[in-house]
Structure formats: structure tokens, C-alpha cells
């Protein structure tokens, strides 16, 4: 298995991406709807990490079309699709690595991510969650729906496999390659708590698709 650069992986599968997520990834179709219902009605500013084509925004913007959305993604093609779909909404789209992005302080009411963080190492999640906490307003919340496993042995296996493949293929450790390295649900919750979120609730799970909400207060 030859690993692809992350942006190339999604650019090459742009035309089939939405059907794949909605029809072939267990829990995603329901997860998009559930995430949308968790956004408070008074939300004015929303940060979407790894926004892709905006499948998770459809329910949110249907309910509140006036939310100011900042979306960050590596794929230019996906951002273009998102912009076309929501051309009449208030969008700020940024093509960048959302781990390295310089987030404004206390700028967002809500932050979300959907099926994207399982591509990150634990170390990168730690960096991201710390930045994310500082970017949220005082009563802000972070909602994450992602691929998580239940056994520590699974988490260890995927991480060791990724290390093996990147070493064998002599890949650049500073570049993102598409491979799943999911955490356990418990580990994911602990990472959010360690970053300073005061309360983290596991709300729902279907297959490996798991929905969390983290609060600052």
C-alpha cells in the first residue's frame, strides 16, 4: 500500500467523496444531522476544521443561514465545491493545515470537525486542541464526530502500521499522508480534557462513528 499525500488523496476522489461518506461510511448520514442539531440557535460564528465539501454544514445552514462560517481544509477542489454549494452564505474559506493555522483568540462561538481528526497523530491533536480552546469564546463549545475505536490494541496497531509504512516508503514526516490512526473514545476524551475543556460528553455512536461535545465551562 503506497500512501498518498492527504490533499492528493481527496482531490483524486472529489467526484465520489460525498456518495462515499453518505452511503458507505457507517454512521455518517445520521452524524451529519445530529451535529447540526447541536448548534445553538444564537450561534453567530462557527469554525469548521477539515470542512471538505461541507456535508456537515447542510443541516447547520438550513437551520441558521446567517452563521459566519470559517472553513479550513487542505484540498482546493473540496473548498471550491463547498463554495459553489453555499454561494449565498457567509463563508470564509482557507486552504491551510488546520493544525498549524494561527487562530484568532476567542473568535468563535462553536467549532466543529467531522471525520477528519483520525488522520492526525496524538501529538498533533494535542497541539490542535490547545489552539482550539483558545479560539473559542468564553461559553463556546467544540463538537467532534469522528472515527474512534474501542480497544487500545487497535489504536496501537494503526499507529505502528503508519510508522512502518512511512519508514519503508521513506516519506517526509512533516507531510500529511492519508492513513487512519484513530484513538480510542477514552483517549480522545482525555486529550480534550488535558487541553483545558472542562466537560466532554460522548453523545452517540454508530459503528466507529462517534459524536462528542466539549465545553469550556
Residue, then its C-alpha position, 0 to 999 in steps of 0.5 A: x500500500x503506497x500512501x498518498x499525500x492527504x490533499x492528493x488523496x481527496x482531490x483524486x476522489x472529489x467526484x465520489x467523496x460525498x456518495x462515499x461518506x453518505x452511503x458507505x461510511x457507517x454512521x455518517x448520514x445520521x452524524x451529519x444531522x445530529x451535529x447540526x442539531x447541536x448548534x445553538x440557535x444564537x450561534x453567530x460564528x462557527x469554525x469548521x476544521x477539515x470542512x471538505x465539501x461541507x456535508x456537515x454544514x447542510x443541516x447547520x445552514x438550513x437551520x441558521x443561514x446567517x452563521x459566519x462560517x470559517x472553513x479550513x481544509x487542505x484540498x482546493x477542489x473540496x473548498x471550491x465545491x463547498x463554495x459553489x454549494x453555499x454561494x449565498x452564505x457567509x463563508x470564509x474559506x482557507x486552504x491551510x493545515x488546520x493544525x498549524x493555522x494561527x487562530x484568532x483568540x476567542x473568535x468563535x462561538x462553536x467549532x466543529x470537525x467531522x471525520x477528519x481528526x483520525x488522520x492526525x497523530x496524538x501529538x498533533x491533536x494535542x497541539x490542535x486542541x490547545x489552539x482550539x480552546x483558545x479560539x473559542x469564546x468564553x461559553x463556546x463549545x467544540x463538537x467532534x464526530x469522528x472515527x474512534x475505536x474501542x480497544x487500545x490494541x487497535x489504536x496501537x496497531x494503526x499507529x505502528x502500521x503508519x510508522x512502518x509504512x512511512x519508514x519503508x516508503x521513506x516519506x517526509x514526516x512533516x507531510x500529511x499522508x492519508x492513513x487512519x490512526x484513530x484513538x480510542x473514545x477514552x483517549x480522545x476524551x482525555x486529550x480534550x480534557x488535558x487541553x483545558x475543556x472542562x466537560x466532554x460528553x460522548x453523545x452517540x455512536x454508530x459503528x466507529x462513528x462517534x459524536x462528542x461535545x466539549x465545553x469550556x465551562 
